[in-house]
Amino acid sequence: MPDLRTLQTFLAQAEIDEAVFALRPDYRALLLAVDGLEPGPSDATTERLLEQAETAAREALIDRPVEDLPHVAAWREAYRAFGAKPQRTRNSLEALLRRTATGLPRVNRLTDLYNAVSVLHQVPLGGEDLDRYAGSPRLVRAAGQEPFDTTAGGEPVLERPDAGEVVWCDDAGVTCRRWNWRQAARTQLTDGTTAALFILDGLGPLTDGALTAAADDLVGQLSRFGPDVQVARRLLGRP
């Protein structure tokens, strides 16, 4: 049986640096630590959810471009605040919405699920393998020397974030660059993941209630992935 107290302790040590709040005082992160999942490849359930998300996105974009959606626009402003160009490095929500015209990716059960919830609720949402974490998550502005492991052309590559870039990290290095742009290979979800960390990102246009509703939807879906699923959650915002 997964230990709920261990999940709660992990989240209690999560931090957001004041330098991040200086960029966007309205930023909030809702963290979910989940254990007891039964992993697997994409299946009929996640296929239905992805199809629902694709339909919802197409309807939302009938009369306006992606960048005019309020939460997408807010994230574009946040990226500019730390020097990123949103036309070149899109936040995760915008990147997914732009793919709905031709179809969202089908990756594995957990990834498909959080991608669908992200699009349905129009909130950036990332998922990582909790067992591959070294310490608890921290959101900081990078010094520029932190390691970030990724792939290029199918080969492993070690990168460094730009100085001042907003990054999620743990004791071993960067786990996600540019707030919610690209996740590290080390902590990515796989067909074998049984414990996961999910991060839901909110800016001004998105209320705490809407952020919570997205998390509730995700938890409800995850609870069907095994009889012993345990979930701890924590909302982080400016003190």
C-alpha positions in Angstrom: 0.0 0.0 0.0 1.5 3.4 -1.0 2.3 5.7 2.0 0.3 8.9 1.9 2.6 10.5 4.5 5.6 10.1 2.3 3.9 11.9 -0.5 2.8 14.7 1.8 6.4 15.1 3.1 7.7 15.3 -0.4 5.3 18.1 -1.3 5.9 20.0 2.0 9.5 20.5 0.9 8.6 21.9 -2.5 9.5 25.6 -3.0 9.0 28.5 -5.4 11.8 31.2 -5.2 10.8 34.8 -4.6 12.6 35.8 -7.8 9.9 33.9 -9.7 7.1 35.7 -7.9 8.9 39.0 -8.8 8.2 38.2 -12.4 4.6 37.1 -11.9 3.1 37.7 -8.5 -0.1 36.0 -9.7 1.6 32.7 -10.3 0.4 29.5 -8.5 1.4 25.9 -8.8 -0.9 23.1 -7.7 1.2 20.0 -7.1 -0.1 16.4 -7.0 2.0 13.6 -5.8 0.5 10.2 -6.7 1.5 6.7 -5.9 0.0 3.2 -6.5 -0.6 3.7 -10.3 -0.9 0.8 -12.6 1.2 1.9 -15.6 0.6 1.0 -19.2 0.5 2.1 -22.8 -2.2 4.2 -24.4 -5.6 2.5 -24.2 -9.3 3.0 -25.1 -10.0 5.2 -22.1 -7.2 7.7 -22.8 -8.1 7.6 -26.5 -11.6 8.8 -25.6 -10.3 11.6 -23.4 -7.9 12.8 -26.1 -10.7 12.8 -28.6 -12.8 14.9 -26.2 -9.9 17.3 -25.7 -9.4 17.7 -29.5 -13.0 18.4 -30.0 -13.1 21.0 -27.2 -10.0 22.8 -28.5 -11.3 23.0 -32.0 -14.6 24.5 -30.7 -12.6 27.0 -28.6 -10.5 28.1 -31.6 -13.3 28.5 -34.1 -13.4 32.3 -34.0 -9.9 33.2 -32.6 -6.3 32.1 -32.8 -4.6 30.1 -30.1 -2.6 33.1 -28.8 -5.7 35.1 -28.1 -7.0 32.6 -25.5 -6.6 34.4 -22.1 -4.4 31.8 -20.3 -2.2 31.3 -23.4 -1.8 35.1 -23.7 -0.8 35.3 -20.0 1.8 32.6 -20.5 3.3 34.4 -23.5 3.7 37.5 -21.3 5.4 35.4 -18.6 7.8 33.9 -21.1 8.8 37.4 -22.4 9.4 38.5 -18.8 12.4 36.2 -18.5 13.7 36.8 -22.0 12.1 33.8 -23.9 10.5 34.3 -27.3 7.1 32.7 -27.2 7.0 32.3 -30.9 10.0 30.0 -30.7 9.5 28.3 -27.4 5.9 27.9 -26.7 4.4 27.1 -23.3 3.1 23.5 -23.0 -0.6 24.5 -23.2 -0.1 26.5 -26.4 2.0 23.7 -27.9 -0.7 21.2 -27.3 -3.6 23.4 -28.5 -1.7 24.0 -31.8 -1.5 20.2 -32.3 -5.2 19.6 -31.9 -6.0 20.4 -35.5 -4.0 17.4 -36.7 -4.3 15.3 -33.5 -2.7 15.3 -30.0 0.2 12.8 -29.5 -0.5 9.4 -28.2 2.4 8.5 -25.8 1.4 6.3 -22.9 -1.5 6.1 -20.5 -0.4 8.7 -18.0 1.0 11.2 -20.5 -2.1 10.9 -22.6 -4.3 11.5 -19.6 -2.6 14.7 -18.4 -2.3 16.1 -21.9 -6.1 15.7 -22.3 -6.8 17.4 -18.9 -4.4 20.2 -19.8 -6.3 20.9 -23.1 -9.8 20.4 -21.6 -9.1 22.9 -18.8 -6.7 25.2 -20.7 -4.0 24.9 -18.1 -0.3 24.0 -18.5 0.2 20.6 -16.9 3.3 18.5 -16.6 3.8 15.0 -15.3 7.1 13.4 -14.1 8.2 10.1 -12.6 8.4 10.6 -8.8 10.7 7.7 -8.3 13.4 9.4 -10.4 13.4 12.6 -8.3 16.4 13.5 -6.2 14.9 15.6 -3.4 11.8 17.8 -3.8 10.9 20.1 -6.6 11.9 23.8 -6.7 11.0 26.5 -9.1 13.8 29.0 -9.5 15.6 31.4 -11.9 18.5 29.5 -13.2 22.1 30.5 -12.7 22.9 29.0 -16.1 25.1 26.1 -14.9 22.5 23.6 -14.0 22.5 20.3 -16.0 19.4 19.4 -18.1 19.4 16.1 -19.8 17.4 15.8 -23.0 17.7 14.2 -26.5 18.5 15.6 -29.9 18.2 13.4 -33.0 17.5 10.4 -30.8 20.8 10.8 -28.9 21.2 11.9 -25.2 22.3 15.5 -24.9 23.3 17.6 -21.8 22.2 21.2 -22.0 22.3 24.2 -19.6 19.5 26.7 -19.2 20.0 30.3 -19.9 20.9 32.5 -16.9 17.6 33.9 -15.5 15.5 31.3 -17.1 12.6 30.0 -14.9 13.2 26.3 -14.3 11.9 23.5 -12.2 14.7 21.5 -10.6 15.7 19.0 -8.0 19.0 18.1 -6.3 20.2 16.4 -9.5 19.5 19.2 -12.0 16.7 20.8 -14.1 13.6 18.8 -14.5 11.7 21.2 -16.7 13.0 24.2 -18.7 11.3 27.6 -19.3 8.7 27.0 -16.6 6.7 24.4 -18.6 8.3 24.2 -22.0 10.4 21.0 -22.1 10.8 18.2 -19.5 14.0 16.4 -18.7 14.5 12.8 -20.1 15.5 11.6 -16.6 12.1 12.2 -15.0 9.7 11.6 -18.0 6.8 9.3 -17.5 7.0 5.9 -19.0 4.9 2.8 -19.5 6.4 1.6 -16.2 5.8 4.6 -14.0 3.9 3.8 -10.8 4.4 7.1 -8.9 4.2 10.5 -10.4 4.3 14.2 -9.8 1.9 16.5 -11.6 2.3 20.2 -11.8 -0.6 22.5 -12.8 0.5 26.1 -13.6 -1.8 29.0 -13.1 -1.6 32.7 -14.0 -4.0 35.6 -13.4 -6.8 34.8 -15.8 -7.2 31.3 -14.2 -8.8 31.4 -10.8 -7.9 29.1 -7.9 -11.3 27.4 -8.4 -10.5 26.6 -12.1 -7.1 25.3 -11.1 -8.6 23.1 -8.5 -11.2 21.8 -10.9 -8.5 20.7 -13.3 -6.7 18.9 -10.5 -9.9 17.3 -9.4 -10.5 16.1 -12.9 -7.0 14.6 -13.1 -7.3 12.9 -9.7 -10.6 11.4 -10.7 -9.1 9.9 -13.8 -6.0 8.7 -12.1 -8.0 7.0 -9.4 -9.2 4.5 -12.0 -5.6 3.4 -12.7 -5.3 1.1 -9.7 -7.2 0.1 -6.5 -4.5 1.5 -4.2 -3.9 5.0 -5.7 -2.9 7.6 -3.1 -2.8 11.3 -3.8 -1.4 14.3 -1.9 -1.8 17.8 -3.1 -0.4 21.2 -2.3 -1.2 24.7 -3.7 1.9 27.0 -3.8 1.5 30.8 -4.3 3.1 34.0 -3.1 3.0 34.2 0.7 
